[in-house]
C-alpha cells in the first residue's frame, strides 16, 4: 500500500512508515480503508486524527505537514532518508536548531542545512 522497501508480504517496518509519515505525511494522507470504522479521515498529520495524538502533540510533528501548511513541496522518501538520520536532523544540536528556527519563523536554517529551498 505504501510501496515499502522493507518488510515482507506487503508489510512495512515501523521505521520506514515513520520516515514516510515524517517527510511526506504518506500514511495519514492515505489511511487504509479498513480504518473507516474508526471514523478517521485522511489528513496531513497525526494530530488531526484526534485522541491520543492531539493530546500528545501540540503541533504537527511531521515535516510533511509543515511543508503542506506553508504550501511548499514535501520531501521525497530518498530526501527524507538523507536528512532523517543521526548525522543530520536526529543529531541533537541540529534538532534543537530546527525547532528553534521554526518557532522563530526563520526558515533560513531549514533551507540552508536541509537544502530545502522555498519557492
Biopython code that builds the backbone (N, CA, C, O; Angstrom):
import numpy as np
from Bio.PDB.StructureBuilder import StructureBuilder

atoms = [
    (1, "UNK", "N", (0.809, -1.202, 0.000)),
    (1, "UNK", "CA", (0.000, 0.000, 0.000)),
    (1, "UNK", "C", (0.854, 1.270, 0.000)),
    (1, "UNK", "O", (0.506, 2.254, -0.652)),
    (2, "UNK", "N", (1.971, 1.246, 0.732)),
    (2, "UNK", "CA", (2.829, 2.427, 0.832)),
    (2, "UNK", "C", (4.143, 2.261, 0.071)),
    (2, "UNK", "O", (5.058, 3.068, 0.232)),
    (3, "UNK", "N", (4.241, 1.224, -0.752)),
    (3, "UNK", "CA", (5.427, 0.990, -1.573)),
    (3, "UNK", "C", (6.693, 0.907, -0.724)),
    (3, "UNK", "O", (7.696, 1.554, -1.023)),
    (4, "UNK", "N", (6.636, 0.112, 0.328)),
    (4, "UNK", "CA", (7.771, -0.016, 1.240)),
    (4, "UNK", "C", (8.862, -0.908, 0.664)),
    (4, "UNK", "O", (8.589, -1.860, -0.069)),
    (5, "UNK", "N", (10.091, -0.582, 1.008)),
    (5, "UNK", "CA", (11.246, -1.367, 0.598)),
    (5, "UNK", "C", (11.572, -2.427, 1.646)),
    (5, "UNK", "O", (12.264, -3.401, 1.350)),
    (6, "UNK", "N", (11.077, -2.240, 2.866)),
    (6, "UNK", "CA", (11.355, -3.163, 3.962)),
    (6, "UNK", "C", (10.174, -4.109, 4.159)),
    (6, "UNK", "O", (9.150, -3.996, 3.485)),
    (7, "UNK", "N", (10.333, -5.026, 5.078)),
    (7, "UNK", "CA", (9.226, -5.912, 5.424)),
    (7, "UNK", "C", (8.991, -6.992, 4.384)),
    (7, "UNK", "O", (9.680, -7.067, 3.366)),
    (8, "UNK", "N", (8.001, -7.824, 4.666)),
    (8, "UNK", "CA", (7.659, -8.913, 3.764)),
    (8, "UNK", "C", (6.139, -9.012, 3.650)),
    (8, "UNK", "O", (5.411, -8.484, 4.491)),
    (9, "UNK", "N", (5.684, -9.667, 2.641)),
    (9, "UNK", "CA", (4.247, -9.903, 2.421)),
    (9, "UNK", "C", (3.427, -8.618, 2.450)),
    (9, "UNK", "O", (2.325, -8.583, 2.997)),
    (10, "UNK", "N", (3.980, -7.561, 1.853)),
    (10, "UNK", "CA", (3.242, -6.304, 1.780)),
    (10, "UNK", "C", (3.219, -5.497, 3.065)),
    (10, "UNK", "O", (2.528, -4.481, 3.145)),
    (11, "UNK", "N", (3.956, -5.928, 4.057)),
    (11, "UNK", "CA", (4.011, -5.206, 5.329)),
    (11, "UNK", "C", (5.262, -4.342, 5.364)),
    (11, "UNK", "O", (6.275, -4.677, 4.751)),
    (12, "UNK", "N", (5.187, -3.244, 6.075)),
    (12, "UNK", "CA", (6.304, -2.310, 6.189)),
    (12, "UNK", "C", (6.880, -2.349, 7.601)),
    (12, "UNK", "O", (6.154, -2.573, 8.569)),
    (13, "UNK", "N", (8.176, -2.133, 7.711)),
    (13, "UNK", "CA", (8.775, -1.993, 9.030)),
    (13, "UNK", "C", (8.378, -0.635, 9.599)),
    (13, "UNK", "O", (8.161, 0.318, 8.850)),
    (14, "UNK", "N", (8.285, -0.549, 10.902)),
    (14, "UNK", "CA", (7.820, 0.679, 11.552)),
    (14, "UNK", "C", (8.703, 1.885, 11.236)),
    (14, "UNK", "O", (8.192, 2.992, 11.066)),
    (15, "UNK", "N", (10.019, 1.688, 11.153)),
    (15, "UNK", "CA", (10.907, 2.818, 10.883)),
    (15, "UNK", "C", (10.621, 3.405, 9.496)),
    (15, "UNK", "O", (10.634, 4.624, 9.328)),
    (16, "UNK", "N", (10.367, 2.562, 8.522)),
    (16, "UNK", "CA", (10.072, 3.062, 7.171)),
    (16, "UNK", "C", (8.733, 3.795, 7.139)),
    (16, "UNK", "O", (8.602, 4.814, 6.460)),
    (17, "UNK", "N", (7.743, 3.287, 7.864)),
    (17, "UNK", "CA", (6.469, 4.006, 7.961)),
    (17, "UNK", "C", (6.672, 5.372, 8.608)),
    (17, "UNK", "O", (6.085, 6.364, 8.173)),
    (18, "UNK", "N", (7.500, 5.422, 9.641)),
    (18, "UNK", "CA", (7.783, 6.696, 10.319)),
    (18, "UNK", "C", (8.466, 7.674, 9.369)),
    (18, "UNK", "O", (8.135, 8.860, 9.354)),
    (19, "UNK", "N", (9.419, 7.182, 8.578)),
    (19, "UNK", "CA", (10.105, 8.045, 7.612)),
    (19, "UNK", "C", (9.119, 8.592, 6.585)),
    (19, "UNK", "O", (9.137, 9.781, 6.267)),
    (20, "UNK", "N", (8.269, 7.725, 6.075)),
    (20, "UNK", "CA", (7.298, 8.148, 5.061)),
    (20, "UNK", "C", (6.301, 9.151, 5.644)),
    (20, "UNK", "O", (5.900, 10.091, 4.957)),
    (21, "UNK", "N", (5.904, 8.964, 6.883)),
    (21, "UNK", "CA", (4.981, 9.896, 7.510)),
    (21, "UNK", "C", (5.659, 11.229, 7.786)),
    (21, "UNK", "O", (5.076, 12.279, 7.518)),
    (22, "UNK", "N", (6.863, 11.211, 8.308)),
    (22, "UNK", "CA", (7.542, 12.448, 8.679)),
    (22, "UNK", "C", (7.841, 13.319, 7.450)),
    (22, "UNK", "O", (7.601, 14.526, 7.481)),
    (23, "UNK", "N", (8.344, 12.741, 6.404)),
    (23, "UNK", "CA", (8.761, 13.525, 5.242)),
    (23, "UNK", "C", (7.646, 13.940, 4.309)),
    (23, "UNK", "O", (7.748, 14.970, 3.641)),
    (24, "UNK", "N", (6.558, 13.137, 4.249)),
    (24, "UNK", "CA", (5.561, 13.377, 3.215)),
    (24, "UNK", "C", (4.118, 13.197, 3.697)),
    (24, "UNK", "O", (3.186, 13.339, 2.906)),
    (25, "UNK", "N", (3.924, 12.891, 4.968)),
    (25, "UNK", "CA", (2.582, 12.605, 5.502)),
    (25, "UNK", "C", (1.907, 11.478, 4.719)),
    (25, "UNK", "O", (0.683, 11.451, 4.591)),
    (26, "UNK", "N", (2.702, 10.559, 4.202)),
    (26, "UNK", "CA", (2.204, 9.492, 3.349)),
    (26, "UNK", "C", (1.139, 8.632, 4.024)),
    (26, "UNK", "O", (0.137, 8.277, 3.403)),
    (27, "UNK", "N", (1.351, 8.304, 5.275)),
    (27, "UNK", "CA", (0.454, 7.366, 5.946)),
    (27, "UNK", "C", (-0.895, 8.020, 6.233)),
    (27, "UNK", "O", (-1.936, 7.466, 5.880)),
    (28, "UNK", "N", (-0.887, 9.187, 6.865)),
    (28, "UNK", "CA", (-2.160, 9.823, 7.230)),
    (28, "UNK", "C", (-2.910, 10.373, 6.019)),
    (28, "UNK", "O", (-4.122, 10.576, 6.086)),
    (29, "UNK", "N", (-2.215, 10.611, 4.932)),
    (29, "UNK", "CA", (-2.900, 11.082, 3.727)),
    (29, "UNK", "C", (-3.485, 9.926, 2.919)),
    (29, "UNK", "O", (-4.252, 10.145, 1.982)),
    (30, "UNK", "N", (-3.124, 8.701, 3.281)),
    (30, "UNK", "CA", (-3.592, 7.505, 2.582)),
    (30, "UNK", "C", (-3.920, 6.409, 3.592)),
    (30, "UNK", "O", (-3.339, 5.325, 3.544)),
    (31, "UNK", "N", (-4.826, 6.681, 4.481)),
    (31, "UNK", "CA", (-5.182, 5.701, 5.503)),
    (31, "UNK", "C", (-5.832, 4.473, 4.871)),
    (31, "UNK", "O", (-6.566, 4.597, 3.890)),
    (32, "UNK", "N", (-5.570, 3.297, 5.421)),
    (32, "UNK", "CA", (-6.202, 2.084, 4.887)),
    (32, "UNK", "C", (-7.723, 2.156, 5.014)),
    (32, "UNK", "O", (-8.246, 2.699, 5.987)),
    (33, "UNK", "N", (-8.410, 1.618, 4.048)),
    (33, "UNK", "CA", (-9.881, 1.626, 4.091)),
    (33, "UNK", "C", (-10.411, 0.853, 5.297)),
    (33, "UNK", "O", (-11.531, 1.093, 5.749)),
    (34, "UNK", "N", (-9.616, -0.065, 5.811)),
    (34, "UNK", "CA", (-10.053, -0.835, 6.983)),
    (34, "UNK", "C", (-10.171, 0.032, 8.235)),
    (34, "UNK", "O", (-10.728, -0.412, 9.239)),
    (35, "UNK", "N", (-9.658, 1.257, 8.191)),
    (35, "UNK", "CA", (-9.771, 2.178, 9.328)),
    (35, "UNK", "C", (-11.080, 2.956, 9.312)),
    (35, "UNK", "O", (-11.337, 3.734, 10.231)),
    (36, "UNK", "N", (-11.910, 2.766, 8.295)),
    (36, "UNK", "CA", (-13.131, 3.564, 8.159)),
    (36, "UNK", "C", (-14.073, 3.398, 9.352)),
    (36, "UNK", "O", (-14.791, 4.334, 9.701)),
    (37, "UNK", "N", (-14.080, 2.233, 9.977)),
    (37, "UNK", "CA", (-14.964, 2.033, 11.127)),
    (37, "UNK", "C", (-14.564, 2.909, 12.314)),
    (37, "UNK", "O", (-15.356, 3.099, 13.238)),
    (38, "UNK", "N", (-13.346, 3.441, 12.296)),
    (38, "UNK", "CA", (-12.877, 4.333, 13.359)),
    (38, "UNK", "C", (-13.251, 5.794, 13.092)),
    (38, "UNK", "O", (-12.957, 6.674, 13.901)),
    (39, "UNK", "N", (-13.903, 6.045, 11.951)),
    (39, "UNK", "CA", (-14.264, 7.400, 11.526)),
    (39, "UNK", "C", (-13.043, 8.303, 11.374)),
    (39, "UNK", "O", (-13.105, 9.499, 11.658)),
    (40, "UNK", "N", (-11.939, 7.719, 10.924)),
    (40, "UNK", "CA", (-10.730, 8.500, 10.656)),
    (40, "UNK", "C", (-10.742, 8.925, 9.196)),
    (40, "UNK", "O", (-11.103, 8.147, 8.313)),
    (41, "UNK", "N", (-10.348, 10.153, 8.958)),
    (41, "UNK", "CA", (-10.279, 10.668, 7.595)),
    (41, "UNK", "C", (-8.833, 11.000, 7.264)),
    (41, "UNK", "O", (-8.049, 11.343, 8.149)),
    (42, "UNK", "N", (-8.483, 10.898, 5.993)),
    (42, "UNK", "CA", (-7.144, 11.272, 5.564)),
    (42, "UNK", "C", (-6.832, 12.685, 6.030)),
    (42, "UNK", "O", (-7.690, 13.567, 6.006)),
    (43, "UNK", "N", (-5.591, 12.883, 6.454)),
    (43, "UNK", "CA", (-5.180, 14.187, 6.971)),
    (43, "UNK", "C", (-3.693, 14.387, 6.722)),
    (43, "UNK", "O", (-2.991, 13.464, 6.309)),
    (44, "UNK", "N", (-3.225, 15.593, 6.975)),
    (44, "UNK", "CA", (-1.817, 15.910, 6.768)),
    (44, "UNK", "C", (-0.946, 15.498, 7.955)),
    (44, "UNK", "O", (0.274, 15.405, 7.817)),
    (45, "UNK", "N", (-1.549, 15.253, 9.110)),
    (45, "UNK", "CA", (-0.771, 14.967, 10.310)),
    (45, "UNK", "C", (-1.508, 14.023, 11.246)),
    (45, "UNK", "O", (-2.734, 13.919, 11.204)),
    (46, "UNK", "N", (-0.757, 13.344, 12.081)),
    (46, "UNK", "CA", (-1.370, 12.502, 13.109)),
    (46, "UNK", "C", (-2.174, 13.334, 14.096)),
    (46, "UNK", "O", (-3.124, 12.832, 14.697)),
    (47, "UNK", "N", (-1.808, 14.585, 14.269)),
    (47, "UNK", "CA", (-2.528, 15.471, 15.197)),
    (47, "UNK", "C", (-3.995, 15.594, 14.799)),
    (47, "UNK", "O", (-4.866, 15.696, 15.662)),
    (48, "UNK", "N", (-4.267, 15.584, 13.514)),
    (48, "UNK", "CA", (-5.633, 15.736, 13.016)),
    (48, "UNK", "C", (-6.470, 14.457, 13.169)),
    (48, "UNK", "O", (-7.668, 14.461, 12.884)),
    (49, "UNK", "N", (-5.842, 13.377, 13.613)),
    (49, "UNK", "CA", (-6.578, 12.128, 13.814)),
    (49, "UNK", "C", (-7.298, 12.087, 15.156)),
    (49, "UNK", "O", (-8.105, 11.188, 15.392)),
    (50, "UNK", "N", (-7.022, 13.037, 16.031)),
    (50, "UNK", "CA", (-7.704, 13.091, 17.322)),
    (50, "UNK", "C", (-6.922, 12.418, 18.436)),
    (50, "UNK", "O", (-5.707, 12.240, 18.343)),
    (51, "UNK", "N", (-7.635, 12.047, 19.491)),
    (51, "UNK", "CA", (-7.017, 11.452, 20.680)),
    (51, "UNK", "C", (-6.428, 10.095, 20.316)),
    (51, "UNK", "O", (-7.086, 9.343, 19.597)),
    (52, "UNK", "N", (-5.246, 9.739, 20.763)),
    (52, "UNK", "CA", (-4.390, 10.426, 21.726)),
    (52, "UNK", "C", (-3.400, 11.390, 21.089)),
    (52, "UNK", "O", (-2.668, 12.085, 21.794)),
    (53, "UNK", "N", (-3.371, 11.438, 19.753)),
    (53, "UNK", "CA", (-2.344, 12.224, 19.073)),
    (53, "UNK", "C", (-2.444, 13.719, 19.347)),
    (53, "UNK", "O", (-1.422, 14.374, 19.552)),
    (54, "UNK", "N", (-3.643, 14.264, 19.354)),
    (54, "UNK", "CA", (-3.775, 15.702, 19.553)),
    (54, "UNK", "C", (-3.569, 16.108, 21.013)),
    (54, "UNK", "O", (-3.493, 17.299, 21.313)),
    (55, "UNK", "N", (-3.478, 15.150, 21.912)),
    (55, "UNK", "CA", (-3.114, 15.477, 23.295)),
    (55, "UNK", "C", (-1.624, 15.262, 23.523)),
    (55, "UNK", "O", (-1.039, 15.872, 24.417)),
    (56, "UNK", "N", (-1.009, 14.401, 22.722)),
    (56, "UNK", "CA", (0.428, 14.154, 22.827)),
    (56, "UNK", "C", (1.220, 15.268, 22.155)),
    (56, "UNK", "O", (2.215, 15.745, 22.702)),
    (57, "UNK", "N", (0.782, 15.679, 20.978)),
    (57, "UNK", "CA", (1.477, 16.717, 20.212)),
    (57, "UNK", "C", (0.630, 17.983, 20.172)),
    (57, "UNK", "O", (-0.575, 17.925, 19.924)),
    (58, "UNK", "N", (1.261, 19.117, 20.415)),
    (58, "UNK", "CA", (0.543, 20.393, 20.344)),
    (58, "UNK", "C", (0.508, 20.932, 18.913)),
    (58, "UNK", "O", (-0.421, 21.644, 18.532)),
    (59, "UNK", "N", (1.506, 20.592, 18.143)),
    (59, "UNK", "CA", (1.558, 20.948, 16.714)),
    (59, "UNK", "C", (1.938, 19.698, 15.935)),
    (59, "UNK", "O", (2.437, 18.731, 16.510)),
    (60, "UNK", "N", (1.709, 19.716, 14.664)),
    (60, "UNK", "CA", (2.046, 18.560, 13.820)),
    (60, "UNK", "C", (3.550, 18.288, 13.896)),
    (60, "UNK", "O", (4.349, 19.190, 13.645)),
    (61, "UNK", "N", (3.948, 17.061, 14.238)),
    (61, "UNK", "CA", (5.371, 16.751, 14.351)),
    (61, "UNK", "C", (6.046, 16.418, 13.017)),
    (61, "UNK", "O", (7.265, 16.261, 12.969)),
    (62, "UNK", "N", (5.286, 16.312, 11.957)),
    (62, "UNK", "CA", (5.834, 15.885, 10.673)),
    (62, "UNK", "C", (6.292, 17.075, 9.826)),
    (62, "UNK", "O", (5.638, 18.117, 9.779)),
    (63, "UNK", "N", (7.437, 16.889, 9.160)),
    (63, "UNK", "CA", (7.894, 17.902, 8.221)),
    (63, "UNK", "C", (6.906, 18.023, 7.068)),
    (63, "UNK", "O", (6.656, 19.124, 6.578)),
    (64, "UNK", "N", (6.341, 16.894, 6.631)),
    (64, "UNK", "CA", (5.385, 16.918, 5.521)),
    (64, "UNK", "C", (4.210, 17.824, 5.811)),
    (64, "UNK", "O", (3.791, 18.591, 4.943)),
    (65, "UNK", "N", (3.667, 17.749, 7.024)),
    (65, "UNK", "CA", (2.544, 18.611, 7.405)),
    (65, "UNK", "C", (2.976, 20.070, 7.432)),
    (65, "UNK", "O", (2.221, 20.951, 7.021)),
    (66, "UNK", "N", (4.194, 20.330, 7.916)),
    (66, "UNK", "CA", (4.727, 21.697, 7.935)),
    (66, "UNK", "C", (4.848, 22.248, 6.514)),
    (66, "UNK", "O", (4.443, 23.378, 6.243)),
    (67, "UNK", "N", (5.407, 21.445, 5.613)),
    (67, "UNK", "CA", (5.577, 21.893, 4.227)),
    (67, "UNK", "C", (4.228, 22.159, 3.568)),
    (67, "UNK", "O", (4.068, 23.160, 2.868)),
    (68, "UNK", "N", (3.266, 21.281, 3.782)),
    (68, "UNK", "CA", (1.934, 21.479, 3.207)),
    (68, "UNK", "C", (1.273, 22.741, 3.768)),
    (68, "UNK", "O", (0.569, 23.453, 3.053)),
    (69, "UNK", "N", (1.506, 23.004, 5.040)),
    (69, "UNK", "CA", (0.929, 24.194, 5.679)),
    (69, "UNK", "C", (1.449, 25.473, 5.048)),
    (69, "UNK", "O", (0.696, 26.431, 4.869)),
    (70, "UNK", "N", (2.729, 25.496, 4.711)),
    (70, "UNK", "CA", (3.298, 26.710, 4.108)),
    (70, "UNK", "C", (3.306, 26.623, 2.575)),
    (70, "UNK", "O", (3.956, 27.414, 1.892)),
    (71, "UNK", "N", (2.564, 25.638, 2.060)),
    (71, "UNK", "CA", (2.376, 25.472, 0.610)),
    (71, "UNK", "C", (3.694, 25.288, -0.136)),
    (71, "UNK", "O", (3.956, 25.924, -1.156)),
    (72, "UNK", "N", (4.518, 24.384, 0.418)),
    (72, "UNK", "CA", (5.780, 24.015, -0.203)),
    (72, "UNK", "C", (5.763, 22.511, -0.450)),
    (72, "UNK", "O", (4.969, 21.798, 0.164)),
    (73, "UNK", "N", (6.618, 22.018, -1.330)),
    (73, "UNK", "CA", (6.642, 20.574, -1.588)),
    (73, "UNK", "C", (7.100, 19.792, -0.360)),
    (73, "UNK", "O", (7.921, 20.268, 0.424)),
    (74, "UNK", "N", (6.566, 18.611, -0.210)),
    (74, "UNK", "CA", (7.040, 17.716, 0.829)),
    (74, "UNK", "C", (8.324, 17.057, 0.345)),
    (74, "UNK", "O", (8.758, 17.291, -0.783)),
    (75, "UNK", "N", (8.931, 16.234, 1.193)),
    (75, "UNK", "CA", (10.187, 15.582, 0.835)),
    (75, "UNK", "C", (9.922, 14.219, 0.191)),
    (75, "UNK", "O", (9.002, 13.502, 0.585)),
    (76, "UNK", "N", (10.726, 13.881, -0.784)),
    (76, "UNK", "CA", (10.666, 12.526, -1.335)),
    (76, "UNK", "C", (11.185, 11.559, -0.267)),
    (76, "UNK", "O", (11.814, 11.974, 0.706)),
    (77, "UNK", "N", (10.920, 10.289, -0.460)),
    (77, "UNK", "CA", (11.390, 9.309, 0.516)),
    (77, "UNK", "C", (12.912, 9.312, 0.604)),
    (77, "UNK", "O", (13.464, 9.252, 1.703)),
    (78, "UNK", "N", (13.597, 9.382, -0.534)),
    (78, "UNK", "CA", (15.067, 9.396, -0.524)),
    (78, "UNK", "C", (15.600, 10.645, 0.167)),
    (78, "UNK", "O", (16.572, 10.567, 0.919)),
    (79, "UNK", "N", (14.981, 11.784, -0.076)),
    (79, "UNK", "CA", (15.424, 13.014, 0.589)),
    (79, "UNK", "C", (15.175, 12.909, 2.091)),
    (79, "UNK", "O", (16.014, 13.329, 2.888)),
    (80, "UNK", "N", (14.037, 12.357, 2.480)),
    (80, "UNK", "CA", (13.741, 12.162, 3.899)),
    (80, "UNK", "C", (14.819, 11.311, 4.547)),
    (80, "UNK", "O", (15.320, 11.654, 5.618)),
    (81, "UNK", "N", (15.181, 10.210, 3.912)),
    (81, "UNK", "CA", (16.214, 9.330, 4.476)),
    (81, "UNK", "C", (17.560, 10.021, 4.566)),
    (81, "UNK", "O", (18.357, 9.710, 5.451)),
    (82, "UNK", "N", (17.830, 10.965, 3.656)),
    (82, "UNK", "CA", (19.130, 11.653, 3.689)),
    (82, "UNK", "C", (19.219, 12.669, 4.828)),
    (82, "UNK", "O", (20.319, 13.028, 5.247)),
    (83, "UNK", "N", (18.084, 13.133, 5.330)),
    (83, "UNK", "CA", (18.133, 14.102, 6.443)),
    (83, "UNK", "C", (17.675, 13.510, 7.767)),
    (83, "UNK", "O", (18.067, 14.006, 8.823)),
    (84, "UNK", "N", (16.862, 12.469, 7.741)),
    (84, "UNK", "CA", (16.317, 11.887, 8.966)),
    (84, "UNK", "C", (17.241, 10.753, 9.429)),
    (84, "UNK", "O", (16.894, 9.574, 9.355)),
    (85, "UNK", "N", (18.412, 11.144, 9.902)),
    (85, "UNK", "CA", (19.388, 10.190, 10.414)),
    (85, "UNK", "C", (20.229, 10.875, 11.485)),
    (85, "UNK", "O", (20.065, 12.073, 11.716)),
    (86, "UNK", "N", (21.103, 10.161, 12.125)),
    (86, "UNK", "CA", (21.853, 10.713, 13.257)),
    (86, "UNK", "C", (23.007, 11.610, 12.845)),
    (86, "UNK", "O", (23.633, 12.233, 13.703)),
    (87, "UNK", "N", (23.304, 11.693, 11.556)),
    (87, "UNK", "CA", (24.312, 12.640, 11.083)),
    (87, "UNK", "C", (23.698, 13.998, 10.780)),
    (87, "UNK", "O", (24.412, 14.995, 10.670)),
    (88, "UNK", "N", (22.397, 14.040, 10.648)),
    (88, "UNK", "CA", (21.737, 15.275, 10.266)),
    (88, "UNK", "C", (20.662, 15.666, 11.271)),
    (88, "UNK", "O", (20.989, 16.136, 12.361)),
    (89, "UNK", "N", (19.413, 15.488, 10.942)),
    (89, "UNK", "CA", (18.332, 16.013, 11.758)),
    (89, "UNK", "C", (18.219, 15.381, 13.139)),
    (89, "UNK", "O", (17.859, 16.069, 14.095)),
    (90, "UNK", "N", (18.512, 14.106, 13.270)),
    (90, "UNK", "CA", (18.410, 13.462, 14.580)),
    (90, "UNK", "C", (19.627, 13.718, 15.460)),
    (90, "UNK", "O", (19.698, 13.230, 16.588)),
    (91, "UNK", "N", (20.577, 14.478, 14.947)),
    (91, "UNK", "CA", (21.691, 14.953, 15.749)),
    (91, "UNK", "C", (21.098, 15.981, 16.707)),
    (91, "UNK", "O", (20.457, 16.930, 16.258)),
    (92, "UNK", "N", (21.292, 15.822, 17.985)),
    (92, "UNK", "CA", (20.631, 16.648, 18.993)),
    (92, "UNK", "C", (20.705, 18.146, 18.761)),
    (92, "UNK", "O", (19.686, 18.831, 18.849)),
    (93, "UNK", "N", (21.889, 18.671, 18.466)),
    (93, "UNK", "CA", (22.008, 20.122, 18.302)),
    (93, "UNK", "C", (21.287, 20.600, 17.043)),
    (93, "UNK", "O", (20.682, 21.672, 17.052)),
    (94, "UNK", "N", (21.341, 19.832, 15.974)),
    (94, "UNK", "CA", (20.639, 20.230, 14.752)),
    (94, "UNK", "C", (19.128, 20.155, 14.947)),
    (94, "UNK", "O", (18.386, 20.990, 14.429)),
    (95, "UNK", "N", (18.679, 19.156, 15.692)),
    (95, "UNK", "CA", (17.256, 19.025, 16.001)),
    (95, "UNK", "C", (16.771, 20.261, 16.761)),
    (95, "UNK", "O", (15.716, 20.811, 16.447)),
    (96, "UNK", "N", (17.524, 20.684, 17.735)),
    (96, "UNK", "CA", (17.159, 21.879, 18.502)),
    (96, "UNK", "C", (17.118, 23.111, 17.607)),
    (96, "UNK", "O", (16.180, 23.905, 17.685)),
    (97, "UNK", "N", (18.124, 23.273, 16.763)),
    (97, "UNK", "CA", (18.167, 24.434, 15.871)),
    (97, "UNK", "C", (16.982, 24.456, 14.912)),
    (97, "UNK", "O", (16.435, 25.519, 14.619)),
    (98, "UNK", "N", (16.587, 23.285, 14.426)),
    (98, "UNK", "CA", (15.437, 23.214, 13.521)),
    (98, "UNK", "C", (14.180, 23.751, 14.203)),
    (98, "UNK", "O", (13.484, 24.601, 13.649)),
    (99, "UNK", "N", (13.894, 23.254, 15.403)),
    (99, "UNK", "CA", (12.665, 23.654, 16.080)),
    (99, "UNK", "C", (12.729, 25.112, 16.561)),
    (99, "UNK", "O", (11.707, 25.798, 16.584)),
    (100, "UNK", "N", (13.899, 25.577, 16.937)),
    (100, "UNK", "CA", (14.036, 26.982, 17.307)),
    (100, "UNK", "C", (13.785, 27.861, 16.089)),
    (100, "UNK", "O", (13.064, 28.856, 16.178)),
    (101, "UNK", "N", (14.376, 27.500, 14.948)),
    (101, "UNK", "CA", (14.184, 28.305, 13.736)),
    (101, "UNK", "C", (12.727, 28.274, 13.276)),
    (101, "UNK", "O", (12.221, 29.277, 12.773)),
    (102, "UNK", "N", (12.040, 27.127, 13.442)),
    (102, "UNK", "CA", (10.626, 27.064, 13.082)),
    (102, "UNK", "C", (9.804, 27.938, 14.028)),
    (102, "UNK", "O", (8.907, 28.660, 13.593)),
    (103, "UNK", "N", (10.114, 27.868, 15.322)),
    (103, "UNK", "CA", (9.398, 28.678, 16.312)),
    (103, "UNK", "C", (9.573, 30.168, 16.026)),
    (103, "UNK", "O", (8.628, 30.946, 16.158)),
    (104, "UNK", "N", (10.781, 30.560, 15.636)),
    (104, "UNK", "CA", (11.068, 31.966, 15.333)),
    (104, "UNK", "C", (10.642, 32.355, 13.923)),
    (104, "UNK", "O", (10.833, 33.498, 13.508)),
    (105, "UNK", "N", (10.064, 31.409, 13.184)),
    (105, "UNK", "CA", (9.630, 31.627, 11.805)),
    (105, "UNK", "C", (10.785, 32.096, 10.910)),
    (105, "UNK", "O", (10.614, 32.930, 10.021)),
    (106, "UNK", "N", (11.956, 31.534, 11.178)),
    (106, "UNK", "CA", (13.145, 31.832, 10.394)),
    (106, "UNK", "C", (13.518, 30.566, 9.633)),
    (106, "UNK", "O", (14.126, 29.656, 10.197)),
    (107, "UNK", "N", (13.159, 30.505, 8.361)),
    (107, "UNK", "CA", (13.365, 29.299, 7.582)),
    (107, "UNK", "C", (14.753, 29.207, 6.956)),
    (107, "UNK", "O", (15.044, 28.251, 6.237)),
    (108, "UNK", "N", (15.622, 30.200, 7.225)),
    (108, "UNK", "CA", (16.955, 30.190, 6.642)),
    (108, "UNK", "C", (17.707, 28.922, 7.011)),
    (108, "UNK", "O", (18.350, 28.314, 6.155)),
    (109, "UNK", "N", (17.635, 28.512, 8.277)),
    (109, "UNK", "CA", (18.330, 27.296, 8.712)),
    (109, "UNK", "C", (17.795, 26.074, 7.968)),
    (109, "UNK", "O", (18.566, 25.241, 7.492)),
    (110, "UNK", "N", (16.483, 25.976, 7.874)),
    (110, "UNK", "CA", (15.872, 24.827, 7.212)),
    (110, "UNK", "C", (16.301, 24.785, 5.752)),
    (110, "UNK", "O", (16.663, 23.726, 5.239)),
    (111, "UNK", "N", (16.263, 25.923, 5.089)),
    (111, "UNK", "CA", (16.629, 25.979, 3.674)),
    (111, "UNK", "C", (18.106, 25.654, 3.465)),
    (111, "UNK", "O", (18.455, 24.925, 2.537)),
    (112, "UNK", "N", (18.970, 26.189, 4.322)),
    (112, "UNK", "CA", (20.404, 26.003, 4.139)),
    (112, "UNK", "C", (20.843, 24.587, 4.498)),
    (112, "UNK", "O", (21.462, 23.906, 3.681)),
    (113, "UNK", "N", (20.527, 24.137, 5.714)),
    (113, "UNK", "CA", (21.064, 22.866, 6.167)),
    (113, "UNK", "C", (20.375, 21.662, 5.547)),
    (113, "UNK", "O", (21.013, 20.644, 5.281)),
    (114, "UNK", "N", (19.071, 21.778, 5.317)),
    (114, "UNK", "CA", (18.347, 20.647, 4.735)),
    (114, "UNK", "C", (18.268, 20.743, 3.219)),
    (114, "UNK", "O", (17.687, 19.874, 2.569)),
    (115, "UNK", "N", (18.847, 21.792, 2.655)),
    (115, "UNK", "CA", (18.791, 22.007, 1.217)),
    (115, "UNK", "C", (17.350, 21.999, 0.739)),
    (115, "UNK", "O", (17.011, 21.383, -0.272)),
    (116, "UNK", "N", (16.509, 22.702, 1.491)),
    (116, "UNK", "CA", (15.083, 22.760, 1.198)),
    (116, "UNK", "C", (14.740, 24.202, 0.886)),
    (116, "UNK", "O", (14.363, 24.959, 1.781)),
    (117, "UNK", "N", (14.864, 24.587, -0.360)),
    (117, "UNK", "CA", (14.644, 25.969, -0.751)),
    (117, "UNK", "C", (13.161, 26.262, -0.908)),
    (117, "UNK", "O", (12.406, 25.477, -1.483)),
    (118, "UNK", "N", (12.771, 27.403, -0.386)),
    (118, "UNK", "CA", (11.364, 27.821, -0.582)),
    (118, "UNK", "C", (11.220, 28.407, -1.970)),
    (118, "UNK", "O", (12.167, 28.948, -2.543)),
    (119, "UNK", "N", (9.999, 28.286, -2.502)),
    (119, "UNK", "CA", (9.733, 28.732, -3.861)),
    (119, "UNK", "C", (9.578, 30.174, -3.920)),
    (119, "UNK", "O", (9.348, 30.727, -4.996)),
]
sb = StructureBuilder()
sb.init_structure("model")
sb.init_model(0)
sb.init_chain("A")
sb.init_seg("    ")
for serial, (resi, resn, name, xyz) in enumerate(atoms, 1):
    if name == "N":
        sb.init_residue(resn, " ", resi, " ")
    sb.init_atom(name, np.array(xyz, "f"), 0.0, 1.0, " ", f" {name:<3s}", serial, name[0])
structure = sb.get_structure()
